Amino acid sequence: MATIASQMGATHKFDLTSDVTHLLVGEVNTPKYKFVARERADVIVLKPEWVEAVRQSWMQGEDTDIRALEEQYKLPAFAGLSICITGFEDMTFRNYIQSTAVANGAKFKKDLTKNVTHLIARSAEGQKYKFATQWNIKVVTGKWFSDSIERGMVLEETLYHPLLSEEQQGVGAWNKALPAPKQKSQTNENSTNPRPRKLRRMASAKLEDQNAGIWGDIVGSGFDNSEPNASKSNEDRVGDSIPPKAVSVIQEAKSFASESTFAEAQDSHRQLLESMVNYSKGFLHGTYFLIHGFSQKQRTVLRHHLSSNGARLVDSMSDFARPDIPKTGHGLYIIVSHRTPISEIPSTDDLAFECEVVTDMWLERCLDARDLVPPEANVASTPVPKFPIPEFHGMRICSTGFARIDLLHLSKLVSLIGASYNEYLTPSASVLICNDPQSMNLEKLRHTHEWGVPTVSAEWLWISIQAGQKKPFDPYLIRKPLSRSSSKGLKSRSGSYAGHEHQPGHFITENGDTQPATNHNLNGSTKPNPNLPERTATTSEKQSKP
């Protein structure tokens, strides 16, 4: 679960530090839970399933409203408790306790059994009180019940014992002077985005550049409030930072400039100056874009990211023919959603000049690199010729060696062509895709052999997508030479994937360890884009891991 949260941009903490914003609770009787209940009204307390719910919405490409999901998966005040009462004769009050306890996540028991966790007693007397004391059941008063409802969490029971006087009841149980969970300034938020603050999705841990979360913006929150400040005027930006290419030019000039290379050095300096000027105008300076097939909300976000990085926008295909728009080089683009079918993309065949069709994922990769990435460098950067691909239906695809945008785009493409993407390698996987065969985890390779799961290079998927059909595994199987200890039992791959030797209930982690799959079942139900709002989560000690 920590891995899933980290991939979506959160920071996981084992310790309950002052910067923690969310507490995922598997058990209420822990020091972390009790401290938050008493001292940290600013921390949002949630069910563990919240992480998986965010991930599912994120992977399905929906508008992911974090606030709504926080409310949906908020931990009920009495989650996991079993409550019984004694000494109250008023049936109206007894019914109120019962209905309110159940509505807040507790079980209500009319009879006192050893499974009861809390006895609400009117006084320190009676048979139920006697046996509750003997069975170490926590005995509290009605004030504990009402205060816990108000706090939304289970308050310290010893401060509400029936033996305490009414004046002493609940003293120190809850520091009400503490601030409630922090909310963004409505003024600042509404100035750029009137919609509720939503999830910025990203396969990676937080991308540092303010523009990196383009896809999260398109389907999520819109503009980050920091972006207008980051997109300064040319005067502010000149000299603030030097593009990577410019740095390399400087280094080259310093290292090799001499009398014999003076002319080359002058050219390098000229290129450097041009590069710096263009960079100050935005790395998309000199490019022209037609936005096609997006909703009005998405168009607004795209226009913002494109124009703030130096691009110019046109309203129609015919605008590309304007005399003021250069027709040489690679500067004219039609940007479409990666989910747009080929049949719905405007044809560029009749144009007398070159115009490239790119996807939103191409722009996302450019924003991450802060550079104009060649569209042909990545399958996700140009429209997928055919989807879904029938042969991929029902396939469960796992991966290793992918991270950040590469992981995000892999998972989106897998879903687009009709297969399902799984974070963890299990015996039921259809194939394991390796990003870099030279550095593949040998333990994973051993397990795939034992389970009969094919391990292929990423080219298998890329070529299958480009061809519009599932290609055979054999030409792409990983046959990396292994050490004697690692390769024991590993022979030729040829014909070795006829059957799967299943080991139900286990999965392989990224480092190759085998772990019980049940430990990772969030049952409320990990991939990956663009930035989450910066959040910090921790788990209470006794929570079962996902």
N, C-alpha and C positions, 0 to 999 in steps of 0.2 A: 504493500500500500504506500509506503514511503517512496518507493521507486516511481509509482504512478504519479503521485503528487509532484515529485521533483521534475518529472518529464513535462508536466504541464505548467511549470514555472514556480511552484511553491518551494519553500525551504523547510525541510523537516528537522525538528529539534527533539533530542531525547530528553533534554532538560527544559523545565518550564521557566523560560527566561522572560524578561520584560517585553521583548519584541514579539512574543507569540501572540497570534491573533485568533487561532482556532484550536480547540481541544477535541480530539476524536476519542470517544469514550466507549470502552468495552466492559468496564466494571466501575461502578460508582464508589465502591469502598476502597479508594486509593488516596494517597497523600495529595497527588496532583489535583484530583477532582475536588477534594475537600478544600484545598487552598484556593482554587478558582471560585468555588461557591462562596467562600468567606471574603476574599480579597480582590478578585479580578472580574468585576462586572463587565470589563471591556472585552473579555475573551468569549468568543462564540462557541458554544458546546454542541457538538453534533454527533450523530450516529456515524460509525465508520463507513457505512454504505454511501455516504455523501460523496466520497472521492470517486467511487465507481460511477455514480449517477452523473457527475460532472464529466467524467471521461466518456461515457456513452453518448451524452448529448453532443460533446465536442467532436467525437468520431463520426457522428451521423450528420454533421454539417449544419446543425440547428443553431438558432440564436440561443445561446446559453446564458440564462439570467442567473447569475450567482446568487443574488439576494433571494430569488424565489426558491432555488434549491436549498439554500440555507434554512429557509423557513420550513420547507417540506421535510428536511432531514434533521431538524432540530431535535435534540434529545429530550424526551418528555421528562417532566420534573421527577416523576416516581418510576422511571424506567427500571425494570428488574426487581422491584419491590413487591412484597406480598404483605398486605395490611389487614389487620384485624382490630376491632374496637371492643371496649368494655366499659361499663358504668354509665352509658348514655341510654336513657329510657325514651327520649323523644324520637319517635320513628321518623319524623321529618328530617331531623338532624342526622340520624343514622343513614337514611337514604341519600342525603346530600354527600356524606363522607364516602359512601360506596360509589355513587355515580362519578363524583369528582376524582376519586382515586383511580378508577378505571379509565376515565377520560385522559388522565395524565400518565398513563402507562403502567399502572400498578395492577396487581391481582387483588381482589377483595375476598377475604375468607371470613365466613360467619363463625366458624369454629377455629379455635386456636390449635394449631399443629406445629410440629418442629420445623416445618417448611416456611412458616410465617417469619418474615424479617422484622416487622415493626408492629407493636401493639400500641394503639392509641388509647390511653387510659384516663379516665376522669379523675381518679385518685389512686393512691398507692395501696390498694386493697382489692380483695376478691380472688377467686380461684384462677382466673386467667392471668392476673398480675403475678400471683405466686408461681405458677408454672413457667411463665415467660421469664421470670428471674432465674429460675432453675435451669432453663434451656438456653440461657444467654441470648434471648430475643430482646431487641432494643425496645425499651418502653419510653414513650413520649406522650406529650399532652396535645390537645387540640391546637394550641398555638403553634407547635412545630409544623402541623399540617398546613395551616393557613400561611405561615411565614415561608415555608418551602414552595407553596404555590406561587406566592408573590415573587420570590427570588427566581423561580424556574429551575431550581436545583435542590437536592437533598441537603439540608443544613445539619450541622453537628448535633447529633441526638442527645449527647450528654448535657447539653445546655438547655434541654427541654424536659428533664426528668420530672415526674410528678411530685417528687419530694422537694423540689425547689419551690420557693415562694413565687407568687404571681409576678412580683417585681423583678425577680431574678431570671424569669423565663426568657431565654433567647438572648441574654446580654452577651455581646461579642460574637454572635453567630454570623452576623452579616454586616459588613462595612458599607452602609448605604451611601456614604459620602463619596464613594468612588464613581468615576464617570462611567456612563454606559458605553457600549461599543461605539468606536469612532465611525462617523459617517463623513463622506466627502462633502466639502462645501457645496451647497446647492447652487450658489452663485457661479462658482468656477465650473461646476459640472454642466450646468445648463447653458453656459456661454458657448460651449462647443458641441454639446450633445444632450438634447432634451430627453433622450431615452434613458431607462434605468441602466446603471452601470452593469455591464455584462462581461462574460468571460472572454479574454483575449487568448486565443488558442495557439499553442506552439509545441512541437514535438520536443524541442530542446528545453534545457534549463534556460532561464531568462536570457534572451538575446539583449546585448547591451545597447544596441542602436535603437533610437526611439522609433524608427520606421520599420523595425524588423517584423512587427506583428501585423502585416498587411492583411493576411487572410483572417486573422482573428478580428481585425477591425471590420472587414467586409461582412462577416457573418455575426459579429459580436458588438463590441462597445462603441465603435466609431473612433473618433480621434482621442488619443491620449492628451490629457491637459498640458503635458509638458512639451508637446510637439510644436506649437506655435512659437514658443521661446527658442526651441532648438533650431527651427527653420528661420534663422536670422537673415537680415539683409546682407547683400554682398559685402558691404563695408565691414560688417561685424564678423563675417565668416572668413574673409581673406586672411590667411596666415594663421588661423586657429589650428588647423591640422593640415598635413600634407598627405595626399593620396598615396597608397602603396607604390604605384608606378613611379610617382615623383621621387619617393624615397630611394627606389632602386636606381633611378637616373643620377641622383646626387652621389650615391655611393660609387656608382660606376665612374663618374667623372673624377671623383677624388682618388680612386684607386688606380686609374689607368691614364689620366691626363698627362701628356708629355708633349715635347716639341713635335714629335712625329704624329701625334694624334690630336693636335690642337684644333684642327677643323672639326673632327668628330666631337670633341668636347664642346665646341661652340654649338654644334647641332643639338647635343644633349641638353645644354643649358636652355636653348631655344625651346626644345620640347618640354623641358621642365616648366618654363614660364607659361607655355600654352596650357600644359596640364593643370597648373595651379589656378590659372584664370578660369578654365572650364570647371574645375572642381569647386571653385568658389561660387559658380553659378548653379551647381548641382550636377550630380553624375549623369543625369538624364538630359543635360543641356544639349540642344541640337536635335532632339527626337520629337516626333509628332505621333500622337495616339488617337485612335478612334475606339471608344468604349462601346462594346456591343453585347447585348443580351443580359445585362445585369439589372437588378431592381433599382429603383430610384435611390434608395438608401445606400446600396452598394456603389452606385455611380458616384454619389457624393463623396464617399470615402476614397474611392479610386482617384477621383479628380484631385482631391486634396493631396494624396501621396505623390501622384505624378507631377503636379504643378509645383509642389514644394521642393521637388528634387530637380527642377529645371526643365521638365517636359512641357510641350505645348499640346493643346487638345483641339481636335476638329470634331464637327458635328455630323459629318457624313463622308462617304467614300469620295464623292465628287470634290470635297474640299482639299483632298490630297493633290489635286491638279492645279491648285492656285499657284501663280508664278512666284510668290514669295516663299514657297516651301521647296527646299532643295530636293532634287530627285536622285542625287548620287549618294553612294554609301549606304550604310544600314541605319536608317533613321526614321522609317515610316512603319508603324505597327498598328495592327488591329488586336486589341486585347479582349479575350473571351473567357468565360468560366471553363475550368477543366472538365466540367460536366456537360458542356455544350456539344451536341452531336455534330458531326461534320456537315450534315445536311442543312443545319441552321446557321452555318458560318458563311458570311459573305464571300463570294468568289473573287479572287484577285487575278484571274486568268486574263481578263480583258484589259487590265491596266498596262499602260505603256512604260511603267516603272516598277521597281521591286517594292513590295509591301509585305512584311512578314506578319503572320498570325501567331500570337503568343497567348499563353494562359495566365491566369492570376497567380499560379504557382511559380511561373517564370519571374513575375514581378516580385514576388516574395523572396525568391532566391537573389535577385538583384539587390533588393533592399538589405538583405542580410550581408551580402558581400560589399555593399556600397560601391558597386561597379556594374557596368553593363555586361552581363553574362551572355555569351553566345547561346541563342535558343536551342541550337542543335546539340549542345553539350549535355542536355538532360531530357529524358523522355517526357517528364512531366511539364516541360516548358512549352510544348506545342500540343495541339489538340490530339487526343487519342483517336485513332482511325475508327475503332469499333469497340463498343461496349454496350452491355456486358458481353463477354466472350463465353459462349455456352460451355466449352470444355473446362472452364474454371469454376463452374457452379459446384458448390459443395466442398471445394478444396479448402483446407485449413493451412494457411501459410505462416511460417515463423521466420524470423530473421536473426542475424547476428552481425555485429560490426557496424550497424547503422546508428546514427545519432543526429540530434538537432533537426535541421530541415530535411536531411536525407531520410531520417526515420519517419518524419511527418508525411513526406510525399510518397514514400513507399507504402505506408498504410492506407493512404487515400487512394492510390492507384489500385491496390489490391481489392479494396472495396468496390471501386468503380467497375472493375472487370468481372465482378460477380463472385469473387472468393471472399473468405473471411480471414482477417488478420489476427493472430494470437501473439501476445507478448511473450508467453512462455513456451518452451519446447516440451512437448509431451509425446507419448507414444502414438497418440491419435493424429499427430501432425501429418499433413500430406507431403510437405517438403520444407527444408530449411534453406533459406537463401543467405548466402555469405557475401558480404560486401567486399571483403579483402581476404581472399584465400590464403595469402602469405602469412597473415596474422590471426588466423582462425583459432578459436579455443579448441584445443585437442580433446578435452573432456567431452565437449559437445559432439565432436566428430565421432568419438568412441560410442557415445550413447546413440547417435543416429544410426550407426552401423548395427548396434545390438537390437535396436527397435525396427530396423528396416526402413528408416526414413531417409529418402534421398537428400543429399546435400549438394547444392548447385551454386554456381557463381551467379551474381546479380544479372549478368548478361542474358541468362535464360529468360528472366522475366521481361527485361527490356525488349529483347527480340520478339518474344511472344506477343507483347503489346503492340509493337510496331507492325507485326505480321497479321495481327487480328486473330491468331489461333495459338493454341498451346503447343509449344515445341517439345520434342522428346528430351528427357532428362540427360541421356547418355553423353552427348557432346559437352555438356556443361558440368558433369559430376566433379566434385572436388577429390583429387587424388594426390594430395600433398604428401610427400615422404614424411614418415613419422619416426621418432626415436624408437629404439627397441622396446622400451618400457611402455611407451604410449601406443605402439602399434601392435601389441600382442593381440592376436586374433583378428587383426585387420589385414585382409588380403585384397585381391583385385575387386573393384566395385562391380565389375561386369556380372550382371544377373543377381546381384546380392540384395535387391530390393523387392524380391517377389512377394515376400510376406512381412507382416509386422509382428515382432515379438513384443506384445503389449505388456506394460507394467502399469496397470491402472492405478490412478491415485498419485502419480508422481509427475514432476516437471523438472526441467533443467533451468537454472538461473543463468544470468549472463556470464558468470565466471565458471560455469560448467558443473556446479554442484547439483546433486539430486535432492529434491525436497518433496515432502508430501503435498500433493495438490490441494488437499483439504485446508491446509494452512493459508492458502491464498484465495479461498473462495469468499468473496465479499458478500455474496448472496443478497444483494440489494441491487445488485443485479444477481493498458494502460496504453497510448499512442501519443498520441501525440499530437500543434501549431500555436499558435502564435501566442504570445505572452499571456499568462494569467496576470491578473492584477497581483502585484507583489504581495504574497501572503506567507504566513509562517504557521506550520501546524506541528502539533506534538501528540503523542499517544500516551494514555495513562498506562501505568506499569503492567497491569494485569490484562490488558486488552489482548485478545487473540489476534495474531498477525493474519493479514489477508492471504 
